[in-house]
């Protein structure tokens, strides 16, 4: 664990590097840093692109930012990079912000409303692997298996009939949504 303050400079630098890639429309810090936690276990970044497949193949800008890889023991920890398109941004932002319990509750709520909030998260040691189960990327899918546009986090929460509370209150929201 490290403090948010300790990781913030590295997070900002990583976002700056990602933004230099012409495929990246937007990059931001998510996860426990976005939730305002005093201590964080890792760095989570979200990038928005119109070309998600190139990033899915592992082609990230050079530097210390990597995706789902355990860092060598003698280097700094790497970041988990979540990829969204403008159409899936809200769903991916909510997922990458977490925490895990709210993601499970939102998946349950999506199912109740006839949607699939598609993600799979499996831990491999200290490094989680996150991949969608049905589609190629994390997204909200309708009954016809097509992506339901969630251009904002607010739009995503509204589709699920859930209040969009600020990230520091997501754990509280998860408890309120207990089925």
N, C-alpha and C positions, 0 to 999 in steps of 0.2 A: 504494500500500500504506500501511496505517496499523497502529499497534500495537493489540492487543486492548484494552489498558487505555484507549487513546484513544476507542475506539468503544463500550466497555462502558456508560458513562453514557447515551449516546444509545440503546443497545439496551434498557436497562432502562426508560427513559422511553417508548420506543415500545411495549414490552410493556404498560406501565401504561395507555397510551392505548387499545390494542387491548382490554384487559380491561374498559374502561368501556362497550364496545359490548354491549348485551344479547344479541346473537347469539353472542358469543364465550364458550365454556365454559372455554377455557384458551389461554394464549399463552406462548411460550417462545423463547429464543434458540437457534439451531441453527448449522449450517455450521461454518466454521473456528473460530469463537469457542467452540462446544461441544467441538470437537476439541482445544481448548487451544493453538492455534497462536499463536506470538508476534506474527506479523503477519497481517493479514487484508486481503483485497481489497474485501470488501463485507460487508454485514450481512444475515444470513438469519434470518427469523422464521417460526415455525410457529403457526398458530392452529387451534383445534379448535372446530367449530361443528356444529349440527344443520341449519343452513341454508346449505350451501356454495354454492348457486346464486346467492344474493344477492352473495356476495363475488366469485364468478366474473364477475359483471357489472361488477365494478370499484367496488362501493360500500363502500369502506373508511372508517373513521372519519377525521375531518378531522385535519390535521397533516402532518408530513413523511413519514409512512409511505405508500409507494405500491407498486404491483405492476408489475413488468416495464416500467418506464418509464425512459428516460434522463433524468437530472435536467438542468435548465437549467445552463449553464456557471457561473453565478454563485451556485448554491445547493449545499447539502450533498448528498452522494450519498444516494440513496434506498435502501430495503431491498427485498430479494426476499421476498415473503410467500408461504408455502406453506400450502395449505388442506387440512385433514383433517376427517373426521368421527370420532366415537368408534370406529367400526368400522374405519377405515383409519389410525388414528393411528400404529400401530407401523411400517407400511410407509412412511408419509410422513415420520415422524421419522428413520428410517434413511436415506431418500433425501436429505432436506434437510440431514442431518448430513454426508453424504459421507465421503470425497472421491469424485470422479467414478469413479476406478478401482474402488472397492468397489461402487459402484452397477452398473457393468458386470458385475462378478463375481457379484453377487447376482442380476442378471437371468439370467445363464447358469445359475446354480444353480437358480433357479426353473424355467427351461425343462427342465432335467434331471429335475425332480420333477413335471412336468406342469402347472406354473403359468405364468402370465404376470405378470411384475412390470412393470406398464405405466407407462412414462414415456418421454418423448422430450425431449431437450435439444438445442437448436440455438442457437448463439451468433449474436447480431446485434451486431457491433461488440464492445464491452466488456460488453454486457448479454445474458445468456443468456435464452432463452425456454424454459420448461419446460411442456410440456403432455402429457397422456397420449395415446397413439395410438388406443386402442380405446374406452376408457371416458372419461367426462368429467373424471375426476380421477386422480391418481396413486393406485395401489392394487395389491394382489395379487389376481389373478383366477384362478379355477379353470377346469378344462376346459369347464365349462358356461357360461363367460363371466360368471359371477356373482362378485361381490366375496367374497373369502375374508376373514373378520374377522381383523384383526390389532390387537386393542385395546392391545397393548403392543409395544415393540420386541423384548422377549424372545420373545414369541409369534411374531412375524414371523421372527426368526432361527431359532427352533425348527422352524417349518414348512419352512424351507429346509435344515435339517440343518447349520446353521452356528453356531459358538459366538458368543454375544453378548458381544463384548469391549467394554471401555470406549471411548468415542469417540476418545481420543488414540491408540489402537492400531488404528484402522480401516485405515490405509495398510498396516500390517504384515499384517493379516488379508487384505487384497486380494492381497498377494503370496503368501500361503499358499494362497489359493484358485485360483491360476493353473491353468487347465485343461490 
